[in-house]
Amino acid sequence: MSRDTARFALDPDFSVGRVDPRLFGSFVEHLGRCVYTGIFEPGHPAADADGLRVDVLELVRELGVTAVRYPGGNFVSGHRWEDGVGPAEDRPRRLDPAWRSTETNRFGLAEFAAFLKKLGPHAEPMMALNLGTRGVTEAVELLEYANHPAGTALSERRIAHGSEDPFGVRLWCLGNEMDGPWQTGHKTAAEYGRLAAETARAMRQIDPGLELVACGSSHRTMPTFAAWEATVLAETYELVDHVSLHAYYEETDGDRDSFLASAVDMESFIEQVVVTCDHVGARLKSEKRITLSFDEWNVWYQRRPNPHPVEDWQEAPRLLEDVYTVTDAVVVGSLLIALLRHADRVAVACLAQLVNVIAPIMTEPGGPAWRQTTFFPFAQASRHGRGTVLDVRVDAPTYATRRYGDVPLLHATAVRNEDGGVTVFAVNRAQDRELLLKVALRGLELTRIVEHSVLADPDPEACNTAADPGRVVPRLVDGGALGDGVLEVVLEPLSWNVIRLA
């Protein structure tokens, strides 16, 4: 097998920034089976007293999810938050126009809070507000219900509903994809910017310490991209903390070379939004720096027909249940690398979504739960990608892509962990040949390779299923060398690699 060589150097004096743990967030939307028969299934053999699937909880903990965005997504722009509180048997059934489903509201705010509590102290709620069909009044009422301790009509209503302690939501999305014509209550940038600013002012009158996310462009190819951000931030710059980005990638027309280079687009998207934010800040003569919330990202095969029969207004239909391959996992790993490489400006990121819907975890109603191939890069990055991202400038052979031109075969980053060790995350985009990686270690007292984990397979279409949930898993490999300040490892074709040094 032919082999190329790629190189980069690591030096603790040259870093990007510290990783915000919320970079490893996820997303739970009332869409398909993400909630119902996903995280919540009363009567399931593995359900606890609250109806939460314990098998799914265990997998989510293993995944290492931090911030969890809820309840949407497109769903939120037609949602009444009051429908999801109080006794479950009294909650109304509603039509969800976003996904043409029927919403029972059996799972709501208190159930979501219970879910997060059972995940552990590192799981933080990220609440999305309906600024499509609702506005300032409903936003501040939800804030009071969720966060005020006691003594007001709405806080006492929460207590009467069985939640004595406030939910403590600190991170709030001011709407969802309001630039998109598909969005219920779609608005122009000027309309949305004004509404977002007024909502932010009202919420900060109640709690100045909240973190607020303004809607950015739904994706980089939107005709209003950058102009939307500039207009919205002109109204909201001093009132919000983050601006959102959303991006999904898929292989189209058999163009796997471009698909494997999807992170090129993600990195350009990040950098262009950063430039736009900083330009607005300069115009306003502000000392503030807006950071980014990449609160929807994943591989999503939007062009594939749904293999499951679905009728309008079903409850929890099988929607967006993509089955992920080794190739998809490598791309997800590369997208994680892209986020880490911009840790100085990306403060929050949410893999969309968590269970069943374009998700790393799959379930069957009444049956098992299992890990998709994409589960593993996320779990490994969340576990080993904490600390300070080092500046990585790759010198690698390139390959030609239809969409992005010439792209390096190697995509990589490195994180210096709190114990002084370093974790290298690396993707070999070459489909047919190994890549020899040489890393010069300068000013780092690293003497041994703790482990080299690789996710790869002779079959790039290999996937995990209910019948064969362990078909694809990372495996440890030997053969790397660390001496005289140089690391040398071989990266298999089409592979995601985690190399831990101590």
Sequence and secondary structure as in RCSB ss.txt:
>XXXX:A:sequence
MSRDTARFALDPDFSVGRVDPRLFGSFVEHLGRCVYTGIFEPGHPAADADGLRVDVLELVRELGVTAVRYPGGNF
VSGHRWEDGVGPAEDRPRRLDPAWRSTETNRFGLAEFAAFLKKLGPHAEPMMALNLGTRGVTEAVELLEYANHPA
GTALSERRIAHGSEDPFGVRLWCLGNEMDGPWQTGHKTAAEYGRLAAETARAMRQIDPGLELVACGSSHRTMPTF
AAWEATVLAETYELVDHVSLHAYYEETDGDRDSFLASAVDMESFIEQVVVTCDHVGARLKSEKRITLSFDEWNVW
YQRRPNPHPVEDWQEAPRLLEDVYTVTDAVVVGSLLIALLRHADRVAVACLAQLVNVIAPIMTEPGGPAWRQTTF
FPFAQASRHGRGTVLDVRVDAPTYATRRYGDVPLLHATAVRNEDGGVTVFAVNRAQDRELLLKVALRGLELTRIV
EHSVLADPDPEACNTAADPGRVVPRLVDGGALGDGVLEVVLEPLSWNVIRLA
>XXXX:A:secstr
  EEEEEEEE TTSEEEE  GGGGEEE  SSTTSTBTTTB TTSTTB TTSBBHHHHHHHHHHT  EEEES SGG
GGG  GGGGSS GGG   EEETTTTEEE   S HHHHHHHHHHH TT EEEEE   SS  HHHHHHHHHHHH  S
SSHHHHHHHHTT  S     EEEE S TT TTSTT   HHHHHHHHHHHHHHHHHH TT EEEE   SSTTSTTT
THHHHHHHHHHTTT SEEEEEEEE   TT HHHHHTHHHHHHHHHHHHHHHHHHHHHHTT     EEEEEEEEE 
 TTS  SS   TTBSS   S    BHHHHHHHHHHHHHHHHTTTTEEEEEEE SBSSS SEEE TTS EEE TTH
HHHHHHHHH  SEEE    B  EEEETTTEEEESEEEEEEE TTS EEEEEEE  SSSEEEEEEEE S     EE
EEEEE  SSTT B  SS TTSS  EE    EEETTEEEEEE SSEEEEEEE 
